[in-house]
Amino acid sequence: MKIIVDADACPKSVLQICIRVAEDYAVPVWTVASFNHHIISDHHIVVGNASQEADIRVMNLSQGGDVAVTQDWGLAAMLLGKGVRCLNPLGREFDSSTIEFLLEEREVKAKFRRSGGRTKGPKKRLPENDQKFEACLRKILGQNN
C-alpha cells in the first residue's frame, strides 16, 4: 500500500498531513507533479507539461489497495476502477456510487462556461478542511492495517 498524491494542485498543508500520517502507518508517500514544487521526498516524480501526463503517471503507479489524493474527478473515476481509495484535499472520499454524478456535473458546468456562463470558484481553504482531510486519511489507513 502507498499514498499517491497528485501534487499539481494539492495544498501544501495536505501534503504535510499525508507525510506525517503516513509515517504513523509506515506507508510510503509518492508525489507526482508536472513541474517541480520543491517537494523533498524519496518518491517525488516530476513529469513533463503534456496534457494528462501527471494523471497517466499516477495511474501507472497505482494498484488496488493504494490511496490517492486528487482534486481531479476524472482521475478519481479511473483510479476507483483499479480498486484505489480516492479522496480530495477537503477530506471527501470519492466512491463509485457518486463519481458518475460528479462527472456529469463537471460536464454540465464546462458546457455552461464554454457558452459564456460563469461559475463560482472554490471556497477559501479553512483549518477545518485540514482536520477533515486528516480524519478521512486516518480512517482509510486504519481500515487497511
Phi and psi in radians as a Rosetta constraint file:
Dihedral C 1 N 2 CA 2 C 2 CIRCULARHARMONIC -2.555 0.35
Dihedral N 2 CA 2 C 2 N 3 CIRCULARHARMONIC 2.801 0.35
Dihedral C 2 N 3 CA 3 C 3 CIRCULARHARMONIC -1.778 0.35
Dihedral N 3 CA 3 C 3 N 4 CIRCULARHARMONIC 2.238 0.35
Dihedral C 3 N 4 CA 4 C 4 CIRCULARHARMONIC -2.013 0.35
Dihedral N 4 CA 4 C 4 N 5 CIRCULARHARMONIC 2.153 0.35
Dihedral C 4 N 5 CA 5 C 5 CIRCULARHARMONIC -1.910 0.35
Dihedral N 5 CA 5 C 5 N 6 CIRCULARHARMONIC 2.130 0.35
Dihedral C 5 N 6 CA 6 C 6 CIRCULARHARMONIC -1.334 0.35
Dihedral N 6 CA 6 C 6 N 7 CIRCULARHARMONIC 1.636 0.35
Dihedral C 6 N 7 CA 7 C 7 CIRCULARHARMONIC -1.456 0.35
Dihedral N 7 CA 7 C 7 N 8 CIRCULARHARMONIC -0.127 0.35
Dihedral C 7 N 8 CA 8 C 8 CIRCULARHARMONIC -1.016 0.35
Dihedral N 8 CA 8 C 8 N 9 CIRCULARHARMONIC -0.762 0.35
Dihedral C 8 N 9 CA 9 C 9 CIRCULARHARMONIC -2.078 0.35
Dihedral N 9 CA 9 C 9 N 10 CIRCULARHARMONIC 0.358 0.35
Dihedral C 9 N 10 CA 10 C 10 CIRCULARHARMONIC -1.499 0.35
Dihedral N 10 CA 10 C 10 N 11 CIRCULARHARMONIC 2.197 0.35
Dihedral C 10 N 11 CA 11 C 11 CIRCULARHARMONIC -1.039 0.35
Dihedral N 11 CA 11 C 11 N 12 CIRCULARHARMONIC 2.520 0.35
Dihedral C 11 N 12 CA 12 C 12 CIRCULARHARMONIC -1.003 0.35
Dihedral N 12 CA 12 C 12 N 13 CIRCULARHARMONIC -0.681 0.35
Dihedral C 12 N 13 CA 13 C 13 CIRCULARHARMONIC -1.090 0.35
Dihedral N 13 CA 13 C 13 N 14 CIRCULARHARMONIC -0.624 0.35
Dihedral C 13 N 14 CA 14 C 14 CIRCULARHARMONIC -1.189 0.35
Dihedral N 14 CA 14 C 14 N 15 CIRCULARHARMONIC -0.735 0.35
Dihedral C 14 N 15 CA 15 C 15 CIRCULARHARMONIC -1.089 0.35
Dihedral N 15 CA 15 C 15 N 16 CIRCULARHARMONIC -0.729 0.35
Dihedral C 15 N 16 CA 16 C 16 CIRCULARHARMONIC -1.094 0.35
Dihedral N 16 CA 16 C 16 N 17 CIRCULARHARMONIC -0.695 0.35
Dihedral C 16 N 17 CA 17 C 17 CIRCULARHARMONIC -1.110 0.35
Dihedral N 17 CA 17 C 17 N 18 CIRCULARHARMONIC -0.768 0.35
Dihedral C 17 N 18 CA 18 C 18 CIRCULARHARMONIC -1.002 0.35
Dihedral N 18 CA 18 C 18 N 19 CIRCULARHARMONIC -0.804 0.35
Dihedral C 18 N 19 CA 19 C 19 CIRCULARHARMONIC -1.140 0.35
Dihedral N 19 CA 19 C 19 N 20 CIRCULARHARMONIC -0.785 0.35
Dihedral C 19 N 20 CA 20 C 20 CIRCULARHARMONIC -1.136 0.35
Dihedral N 20 CA 20 C 20 N 21 CIRCULARHARMONIC -0.837 0.35
Dihedral C 20 N 21 CA 21 C 21 CIRCULARHARMONIC -1.195 0.35
Dihedral N 21 CA 21 C 21 N 22 CIRCULARHARMONIC -0.655 0.35
Dihedral C 21 N 22 CA 22 C 22 CIRCULARHARMONIC -1.061 0.35
Dihedral N 22 CA 22 C 22 N 23 CIRCULARHARMONIC -0.630 0.35
Dihedral C 22 N 23 CA 23 C 23 CIRCULARHARMONIC -1.086 0.35
Dihedral N 23 CA 23 C 23 N 24 CIRCULARHARMONIC -0.686 0.35
Dihedral C 23 N 24 CA 24 C 24 CIRCULARHARMONIC -1.085 0.35
Dihedral N 24 CA 24 C 24 N 25 CIRCULARHARMONIC -0.527 0.35
Dihedral C 24 N 25 CA 25 C 25 CIRCULARHARMONIC -1.869 0.35
Dihedral N 25 CA 25 C 25 N 26 CIRCULARHARMONIC 0.098 0.35
Dihedral C 25 N 26 CA 26 C 26 CIRCULARHARMONIC 0.947 0.35
Dihedral N 26 CA 26 C 26 N 27 CIRCULARHARMONIC 0.842 0.35
Dihedral C 26 N 27 CA 27 C 27 CIRCULARHARMONIC -2.060 0.35
Dihedral N 27 CA 27 C 27 N 28 CIRCULARHARMONIC 2.291 0.35
Dihedral C 27 N 28 CA 28 C 28 CIRCULARHARMONIC -1.277 0.35
Dihedral N 28 CA 28 C 28 N 29 CIRCULARHARMONIC 2.618 0.35
Dihedral C 28 N 29 CA 29 C 29 CIRCULARHARMONIC -1.971 0.35
Dihedral N 29 CA 29 C 29 N 30 CIRCULARHARMONIC 2.168 0.35
Dihedral C 29 N 30 CA 30 C 30 CIRCULARHARMONIC -1.870 0.35
Dihedral N 30 CA 30 C 30 N 31 CIRCULARHARMONIC 2.369 0.35
Dihedral C 30 N 31 CA 31 C 31 CIRCULARHARMONIC -2.082 0.35
Dihedral N 31 CA 31 C 31 N 32 CIRCULARHARMONIC 2.454 0.35
Dihedral C 31 N 32 CA 32 C 32 CIRCULARHARMONIC -2.247 0.35
Dihedral N 32 CA 32 C 32 N 33 CIRCULARHARMONIC 2.234 0.35
Dihedral C 32 N 33 CA 33 C 33 CIRCULARHARMONIC -2.485 0.35
Dihedral N 33 CA 33 C 33 N 34 CIRCULARHARMONIC 2.637 0.35
Dihedral C 33 N 34 CA 34 C 34 CIRCULARHARMONIC -1.466 0.35
Dihedral N 34 CA 34 C 34 N 35 CIRCULARHARMONIC -0.133 0.35
Dihedral C 34 N 35 CA 35 C 35 CIRCULARHARMONIC -2.650 0.35
Dihedral N 35 CA 35 C 35 N 36 CIRCULARHARMONIC 2.815 0.35
Dihedral C 35 N 36 CA 36 C 36 CIRCULARHARMONIC -1.268 0.35
Dihedral N 36 CA 36 C 36 N 37 CIRCULARHARMONIC 2.118 0.35
Dihedral C 36 N 37 CA 37 C 37 CIRCULARHARMONIC -1.709 0.35
Dihedral N 37 CA 37 C 37 N 38 CIRCULARHARMONIC 0.229 0.35
Dihedral C 37 N 38 CA 38 C 38 CIRCULARHARMONIC 1.021 0.35
Dihedral N 38 CA 38 C 38 N 39 CIRCULARHARMONIC 0.775 0.35
Dihedral C 38 N 39 CA 39 C 39 CIRCULARHARMONIC -1.557 0.35
Dihedral N 39 CA 39 C 39 N 40 CIRCULARHARMONIC 2.175 0.35
Dihedral C 39 N 40 CA 40 C 40 CIRCULARHARMONIC -1.638 0.35
Dihedral N 40 CA 40 C 40 N 41 CIRCULARHARMONIC 1.928 0.35
Dihedral C 40 N 41 CA 41 C 41 CIRCULARHARMONIC -2.827 0.35
Dihedral N 41 CA 41 C 41 N 42 CIRCULARHARMONIC 2.593 0.35
Dihedral C 41 N 42 CA 42 C 42 CIRCULARHARMONIC -1.270 0.35
Dihedral N 42 CA 42 C 42 N 43 CIRCULARHARMONIC -0.286 0.35
Dihedral C 42 N 43 CA 43 C 43 CIRCULARHARMONIC -2.204 0.35
Dihedral N 43 CA 43 C 43 N 44 CIRCULARHARMONIC 0.878 0.35
Dihedral C 43 N 44 CA 44 C 44 CIRCULARHARMONIC -1.845 0.35
Dihedral N 44 CA 44 C 44 N 45 CIRCULARHARMONIC 2.235 0.35
Dihedral C 44 N 45 CA 45 C 45 CIRCULARHARMONIC -2.049 0.35
Dihedral N 45 CA 45 C 45 N 46 CIRCULARHARMONIC 2.213 0.35
Dihedral C 45 N 46 CA 46 C 46 CIRCULARHARMONIC -1.848 0.35
Dihedral N 46 CA 46 C 46 N 47 CIRCULARHARMONIC 2.172 0.35
Dihedral C 46 N 47 CA 47 C 47 CIRCULARHARMONIC -1.903 0.35
Dihedral N 47 CA 47 C 47 N 48 CIRCULARHARMONIC 3.013 0.35
Dihedral C 47 N 48 CA 48 C 48 CIRCULARHARMONIC -1.280 0.35
Dihedral N 48 CA 48 C 48 N 49 CIRCULARHARMONIC -3.069 0.35
Dihedral C 48 N 49 CA 49 C 49 CIRCULARHARMONIC -1.634 0.35
Dihedral N 49 CA 49 C 49 N 50 CIRCULARHARMONIC 0.122 0.35
Dihedral C 49 N 50 CA 50 C 50 CIRCULARHARMONIC -1.081 0.35
Dihedral N 50 CA 50 C 50 N 51 CIRCULARHARMONIC 2.568 0.35
Dihedral C 50 N 51 CA 51 C 51 CIRCULARHARMONIC -0.962 0.35
Dihedral N 51 CA 51 C 51 N 52 CIRCULARHARMONIC 2.263 0.35
Dihedral C 51 N 52 CA 52 C 52 CIRCULARHARMONIC 1.203 0.35
Dihedral N 52 CA 52 C 52 N 53 CIRCULARHARMONIC 0.151 0.35
Dihedral C 52 N 53 CA 53 C 53 CIRCULARHARMONIC -1.086 0.35
Dihedral N 53 CA 53 C 53 N 54 CIRCULARHARMONIC -0.738 0.35
Dihedral C 53 N 54 CA 54 C 54 CIRCULARHARMONIC -1.136 0.35
Dihedral N 54 CA 54 C 54 N 55 CIRCULARHARMONIC -0.727 0.35
Dihedral C 54 N 55 CA 55 C 55 CIRCULARHARMONIC -1.072 0.35
Dihedral N 55 CA 55 C 55 N 56 CIRCULARHARMONIC -0.729 0.35
Dihedral C 55 N 56 CA 56 C 56 CIRCULARHARMONIC -1.108 0.35
Dihedral N 56 CA 56 C 56 N 57 CIRCULARHARMONIC -0.717 0.35
Dihedral C 56 N 57 CA 57 C 57 CIRCULARHARMONIC -1.148 0.35
Dihedral N 57 CA 57 C 57 N 58 CIRCULARHARMONIC -0.722 0.35
Dihedral C 57 N 58 CA 58 C 58 CIRCULARHARMONIC -1.043 0.35
Dihedral N 58 CA 58 C 58 N 59 CIRCULARHARMONIC -0.783 0.35
Dihedral C 58 N 59 CA 59 C 59 CIRCULARHARMONIC -1.050 0.35
Dihedral N 59 CA 59 C 59 N 60 CIRCULARHARMONIC -0.761 0.35
Dihedral C 59 N 60 CA 60 C 60 CIRCULARHARMONIC -1.198 0.35
Dihedral N 60 CA 60 C 60 N 61 CIRCULARHARMONIC -0.530 0.35
Dihedral C 60 N 61 CA 61 C 61 CIRCULARHARMONIC -1.337 0.35
Dihedral N 61 CA 61 C 61 N 62 CIRCULARHARMONIC -0.462 0.35
Dihedral C 61 N 62 CA 62 C 62 CIRCULARHARMONIC -1.428 0.35
Dihedral N 62 CA 62 C 62 N 63 CIRCULARHARMONIC 2.617 0.35
Dihedral C 62 N 63 CA 63 C 63 CIRCULARHARMONIC -2.430 0.35
Dihedral N 63 CA 63 C 63 N 64 CIRCULARHARMONIC 2.762 0.35
Dihedral C 63 N 64 CA 64 C 64 CIRCULARHARMONIC -0.929 0.35
Dihedral N 64 CA 64 C 64 N 65 CIRCULARHARMONIC 2.382 0.35
Dihedral C 64 N 65 CA 65 C 65 CIRCULARHARMONIC 1.684 0.35
Dihedral N 65 CA 65 C 65 N 66 CIRCULARHARMONIC -0.245 0.35
Dihedral C 65 N 66 CA 66 C 66 CIRCULARHARMONIC -1.299 0.35
Dihedral N 66 CA 66 C 66 N 67 CIRCULARHARMONIC 2.961 0.35
Dihedral C 66 N 67 CA 67 C 67 CIRCULARHARMONIC -2.135 0.35
Dihedral N 67 CA 67 C 67 N 68 CIRCULARHARMONIC 2.286 0.35
Dihedral C 67 N 68 CA 68 C 68 CIRCULARHARMONIC -2.074 0.35
Dihedral N 68 CA 68 C 68 N 69 CIRCULARHARMONIC 2.501 0.35
Dihedral C 68 N 69 CA 69 C 69 CIRCULARHARMONIC -2.023 0.35
Dihedral N 69 CA 69 C 69 N 70 CIRCULARHARMONIC 2.034 0.35
Dihedral C 69 N 70 CA 70 C 70 CIRCULARHARMONIC -2.700 0.35
Dihedral N 70 CA 70 C 70 N 71 CIRCULARHARMONIC 2.662 0.35
Dihedral C 70 N 71 CA 71 C 71 CIRCULARHARMONIC -1.702 0.35
Dihedral N 71 CA 71 C 71 N 72 CIRCULARHARMONIC -0.107 0.35
Dihedral C 71 N 72 CA 72 C 72 CIRCULARHARMONIC -1.497 0.35
Dihedral N 72 CA 72 C 72 N 73 CIRCULARHARMONIC 1.905 0.35
Dihedral C 72 N 73 CA 73 C 73 CIRCULARHARMONIC -1.122 0.35
Dihedral N 73 CA 73 C 73 N 74 CIRCULARHARMONIC -0.636 0.35
Dihedral C 73 N 74 CA 74 C 74 CIRCULARHARMONIC -1.131 0.35
Dihedral N 74 CA 74 C 74 N 75 CIRCULARHARMONIC -0.780 0.35
Dihedral C 74 N 75 CA 75 C 75 CIRCULARHARMONIC -1.093 0.35
Dihedral N 75 CA 75 C 75 N 76 CIRCULARHARMONIC -0.753 0.35
Dihedral C 75 N 76 CA 76 C 76 CIRCULARHARMONIC -1.038 0.35
Dihedral N 76 CA 76 C 76 N 77 CIRCULARHARMONIC -0.721 0.35
Dihedral C 76 N 77 CA 77 C 77 CIRCULARHARMONIC -1.061 0.35
Dihedral N 77 CA 77 C 77 N 78 CIRCULARHARMONIC -0.757 0.35
Dihedral C 77 N 78 CA 78 C 78 CIRCULARHARMONIC -1.180 0.35
Dihedral N 78 CA 78 C 78 N 79 CIRCULARHARMONIC -0.700 0.35
Dihedral C 78 N 79 CA 79 C 79 CIRCULARHARMONIC -1.155 0.35
Dihedral N 79 CA 79 C 79 N 80 CIRCULARHARMONIC -0.684 0.35
Dihedral C 79 N 80 CA 80 C 80 CIRCULARHARMONIC -1.019 0.35
Dihedral N 80 CA 80 C 80 N 81 CIRCULARHARMONIC -0.642 0.35
Dihedral C 80 N 81 CA 81 C 81 CIRCULARHARMONIC -1.117 0.35
Dihedral N 81 CA 81 C 81 N 82 CIRCULARHARMONIC -0.400 0.35
Dihedral C 81 N 82 CA 82 C 82 CIRCULARHARMONIC -1.607 0.35
Dihedral N 82 CA 82 C 82 N 83 CIRCULARHARMONIC -0.022 0.35
Dihedral C 82 N 83 CA 83 C 83 CIRCULARHARMONIC 1.503 0.35
Dihedral N 83 CA 83 C 83 N 84 CIRCULARHARMONIC 0.394 0.35
Dihedral C 83 N 84 CA 84 C 84 CIRCULARHARMONIC -1.634 0.35
Dihedral N 84 CA 84 C 84 N 85 CIRCULARHARMONIC 2.351 0.35
Dihedral C 84 N 85 CA 85 C 85 CIRCULARHARMONIC -1.381 0.35
Dihedral N 85 CA 85 C 85 N 86 CIRCULARHARMONIC 2.313 0.35
Dihedral C 85 N 86 CA 86 C 86 CIRCULARHARMONIC -2.188 0.35
Dihedral N 86 CA 86 C 86 N 87 CIRCULARHARMONIC 2.390 0.35
Dihedral C 86 N 87 CA 87 C 87 CIRCULARHARMONIC -2.441 0.35
Dihedral N 87 CA 87 C 87 N 88 CIRCULARHARMONIC 2.683 0.35
Dihedral C 87 N 88 CA 88 C 88 CIRCULARHARMONIC -1.647 0.35
Dihedral N 88 CA 88 C 88 N 89 CIRCULARHARMONIC 2.929 0.35
Dihedral C 88 N 89 CA 89 C 89 CIRCULARHARMONIC -1.117 0.35
Dihedral N 89 CA 89 C 89 N 90 CIRCULARHARMONIC -0.161 0.35
Dihedral C 89 N 90 CA 90 C 90 CIRCULARHARMONIC -1.565 0.35
Dihedral N 90 CA 90 C 90 N 91 CIRCULARHARMONIC -0.063 0.35
Dihedral C 90 N 91 CA 91 C 91 CIRCULARHARMONIC 1.586 0.35
Dihedral N 91 CA 91 C 91 N 92 CIRCULARHARMONIC 0.327 0.35
Dihedral C 91 N 92 CA 92 C 92 CIRCULARHARMONIC -1.716 0.35
Dihedral N 92 CA 92 C 92 N 93 CIRCULARHARMONIC 2.160 0.35
Dihedral C 92 N 93 CA 93 C 93 CIRCULARHARMONIC -1.489 0.35
Dihedral N 93 CA 93 C 93 N 94 CIRCULARHARMONIC 2.303 0.35
Dihedral C 93 N 94 CA 94 C 94 CIRCULARHARMONIC -1.380 0.35
Dihedral N 94 CA 94 C 94 N 95 CIRCULARHARMONIC 2.521 0.35
Dihedral C 94 N 95 CA 95 C 95 CIRCULARHARMONIC -2.476 0.35
Dihedral N 95 CA 95 C 95 N 96 CIRCULARHARMONIC 2.831 0.35
Dihedral C 95 N 96 CA 96 C 96 CIRCULARHARMONIC -1.125 0.35
Dihedral N 96 CA 96 C 96 N 97 CIRCULARHARMONIC -0.383 0.35
Dihedral C 96 N 97 CA 97 C 97 CIRCULARHARMONIC -1.363 0.35
Dihedral N 97 CA 97 C 97 N 98 CIRCULARHARMONIC -0.338 0.35
Dihedral C 97 N 98 CA 98 C 98 CIRCULARHARMONIC -2.036 0.35
Dihedral N 98 CA 98 C 98 N 99 CIRCULARHARMONIC -0.240 0.35
Dihedral C 98 N 99 CA 99 C 99 CIRCULARHARMONIC -1.132 0.35
Dihedral N 99 CA 99 C 99 N 100 CIRCULARHARMONIC -0.624 0.35
Dihedral C 99 N 100 CA 100 C 100 CIRCULARHARMONIC -1.091 0.35
Dihedral N 100 CA 100 C 100 N 101 CIRCULARHARMONIC -0.748 0.35
Dihedral C 100 N 101 CA 101 C 101 CIRCULARHARMONIC -1.070 0.35
Dihedral N 101 CA 101 C 101 N 102 CIRCULARHARMONIC -0.752 0.35
Dihedral C 101 N 102 CA 102 C 102 CIRCULARHARMONIC -1.083 0.35
Dihedral N 102 CA 102 C 102 N 103 CIRCULARHARMONIC -0.709 0.35
Dihedral C 102 N 103 CA 103 C 103 CIRCULARHARMONIC -1.161 0.35
Dihedral N 103 CA 103 C 103 N 104 CIRCULARHARMONIC -0.689 0.35
Dihedral C 103 N 104 CA 104 C 104 CIRCULARHARMONIC -1.133 0.35
Dihedral N 104 CA 104 C 104 N 105 CIRCULARHARMONIC -0.733 0.35
Dihedral C 104 N 105 CA 105 C 105 CIRCULARHARMONIC -1.079 0.35
Dihedral N 105 CA 105 C 105 N 106 CIRCULARHARMONIC -0.729 0.35
Dihedral C 105 N 106 CA 106 C 106 CIRCULARHARMONIC -1.052 0.35
Dihedral N 106 CA 106 C 106 N 107 CIRCULARHARMONIC -0.751 0.35
Dihedral C 106 N 107 CA 107 C 107 CIRCULARHARMONIC -1.148 0.35
Dihedral N 107 CA 107 C 107 N 108 CIRCULARHARMONIC -0.741 0.35
Dihedral C 107 N 108 CA 108 C 108 CIRCULARHARMONIC -1.073 0.35
Dihedral N 108 CA 108 C 108 N 109 CIRCULARHARMONIC -0.771 0.35
Dihedral C 108 N 109 CA 109 C 109 CIRCULARHARMONIC -1.169 0.35
Dihedral N 109 CA 109 C 109 N 110 CIRCULARHARMONIC -0.675 0.35
Dihedral C 109 N 110 CA 110 C 110 CIRCULARHARMONIC -1.127 0.35
Dihedral N 110 CA 110 C 110 N 111 CIRCULARHARMONIC -0.724 0.35
Dihedral C 110 N 111 CA 111 C 111 CIRCULARHARMONIC -1.102 0.35
Dihedral N 111 CA 111 C 111 N 112 CIRCULARHARMONIC -0.730 0.35
Dihedral C 111 N 112 CA 112 C 112 CIRCULARHARMONIC -1.065 0.35
Dihedral N 112 CA 112 C 112 N 113 CIRCULARHARMONIC -0.767 0.35
Dihedral C 112 N 113 CA 113 C 113 CIRCULARHARMONIC -1.172 0.35
Dihedral N 113 CA 113 C 113 N 114 CIRCULARHARMONIC -0.669 0.35
Dihedral C 113 N 114 CA 114 C 114 CIRCULARHARMONIC -1.101 0.35
Dihedral N 114 CA 114 C 114 N 115 CIRCULARHARMONIC -0.495 0.35
Dihedral C 114 N 115 CA 115 C 115 CIRCULARHARMONIC -1.541 0.35
Dihedral N 115 CA 115 C 115 N 116 CIRCULARHARMONIC 0.156 0.35
Dihedral C 115 N 116 CA 116 C 116 CIRCULARHARMONIC 1.792 0.35
Dihedral N 116 CA 116 C 116 N 117 CIRCULARHARMONIC -0.054 0.35
Dihedral C 116 N 117 CA 117 C 117 CIRCULARHARMONIC -1.308 0.35
Dihedral N 117 CA 117 C 117 N 118 CIRCULARHARMONIC 2.841 0.35
Dihedral C 117 N 118 CA 118 C 118 CIRCULARHARMONIC -2.115 0.35
Dihedral N 118 CA 118 C 118 N 119 CIRCULARHARMONIC 2.427 0.35
Dihedral C 118 N 119 CA 119 C 119 CIRCULARHARMONIC -2.089 0.35
Dihedral N 119 CA 119 C 119 N 120 CIRCULARHARMONIC 2.783 0.35
Dihedral C 119 N 120 CA 120 C 120 CIRCULARHARMONIC -1.265 0.35
Dihedral N 120 CA 120 C 120 N 121 CIRCULARHARMONIC 2.584 0.35
Dihedral C 120 N 121 CA 121 C 121 CIRCULARHARMONIC -1.453 0.35
Dihedral N 121 CA 121 C 121 N 122 CIRCULARHARMONIC -3.104 0.35
Dihedral C 121 N 122 CA 122 C 122 CIRCULARHARMONIC -1.220 0.35
Dihedral N 122 CA 122 C 122 N 123 CIRCULARHARMONIC 2.668 0.35
Dihedral C 122 N 123 CA 123 C 123 CIRCULARHARMONIC -1.286 0.35
Dihedral N 123 CA 123 C 123 N 124 CIRCULARHARMONIC 2.748 0.35
Dihedral C 123 N 124 CA 124 C 124 CIRCULARHARMONIC -1.087 0.35
Dihedral N 124 CA 124 C 124 N 125 CIRCULARHARMONIC 2.412 0.35
Dihedral C 124 N 125 CA 125 C 125 CIRCULARHARMONIC -1.248 0.35
Dihedral N 125 CA 125 C 125 N 126 CIRCULARHARMONIC 2.367 0.35
Dihedral C 125 N 126 CA 126 C 126 CIRCULARHARMONIC -2.043 0.35
Dihedral N 126 CA 126 C 126 N 127 CIRCULARHARMONIC 2.766 0.35
Dihedral C 126 N 127 CA 127 C 127 CIRCULARHARMONIC -0.986 0.35
Dihedral N 127 CA 127 C 127 N 128 CIRCULARHARMONIC -0.546 0.35
Dihedral C 127 N 128 CA 128 C 128 CIRCULARHARMONIC -1.098 0.35
Dihedral N 128 CA 128 C 128 N 129 CIRCULARHARMONIC -0.512 0.35
Dihedral C 128 N 129 CA 129 C 129 CIRCULARHARMONIC -1.118 0.35
Dihedral N 129 CA 129 C 129 N 130 CIRCULARHARMONIC -0.724 0.35
Dihedral C 129 N 130 CA 130 C 130 CIRCULARHARMONIC -1.133 0.35
Dihedral N 130 CA 130 C 130 N 131 CIRCULARHARMONIC -0.707 0.35
Dihedral C 130 N 131 CA 131 C 131 CIRCULARHARMONIC -1.106 0.35
Dihedral N 131 CA 131 C 131 N 132 CIRCULARHARMONIC -0.770 0.35
Dihedral C 131 N 132 CA 132 C 132 CIRCULARHARMONIC -1.145 0.35
Dihedral N 132 CA 132 C 132 N 133 CIRCULARHARMONIC -0.716 0.35
Dihedral C 132 N 133 CA 133 C 133 CIRCULARHARMONIC -1.070 0.35
Dihedral N 133 CA 133 C 133 N 134 CIRCULARHARMONIC -0.838 0.35
Dihedral C 133 N 134 CA 134 C 134 CIRCULARHARMONIC -1.071 0.35
Dihedral N 134 CA 134 C 134 N 135 CIRCULARHARMONIC -0.743 0.35
Dihedral C 134 N 135 CA 135 C 135 CIRCULARHARMONIC -1.074 0.35
Dihedral N 135 CA 135 C 135 N 136 CIRCULARHARMONIC -0.743 0.35
Dihedral C 135 N 136 CA 136 C 136 CIRCULARHARMONIC -1.154 0.35
Dihedral N 136 CA 136 C 136 N 137 CIRCULARHARMONIC -0.760 0.35
Dihedral C 136 N 137 CA 137 C 137 CIRCULARHARMONIC -1.105 0.35
Dihedral N 137 CA 137 C 137 N 138 CIRCULARHARMONIC -0.768 0.35
Dihedral C 137 N 138 CA 138 C 138 CIRCULARHARMONIC -1.090 0.35
Dihedral N 138 CA 138 C 138 N 139 CIRCULARHARMONIC -0.687 0.35
Dihedral C 138 N 139 CA 139 C 139 CIRCULARHARMONIC -1.065 0.35
Dihedral N 139 CA 139 C 139 N 140 CIRCULARHARMONIC -0.825 0.35
Dihedral C 139 N 140 CA 140 C 140 CIRCULARHARMONIC -1.101 0.35
Dihedral N 140 CA 140 C 140 N 141 CIRCULARHARMONIC -0.842 0.35
Dihedral C 140 N 141 CA 141 C 141 CIRCULARHARMONIC -1.144 0.35
Dihedral N 141 CA 141 C 141 N 142 CIRCULARHARMONIC -0.621 0.35
Dihedral C 141 N 142 CA 142 C 142 CIRCULARHARMONIC -1.143 0.35
Dihedral N 142 CA 142 C 142 N 143 CIRCULARHARMONIC -0.579 0.35
Dihedral C 142 N 143 CA 143 C 143 CIRCULARHARMONIC -1.250 0.35
Dihedral N 143 CA 143 C 143 N 144 CIRCULARHARMONIC -0.460 0.35
Dihedral C 143 N 144 CA 144 C 144 CIRCULARHARMONIC -1.650 0.35
Dihedral N 144 CA 144 C 144 N 145 CIRCULARHARMONIC -0.089 0.35
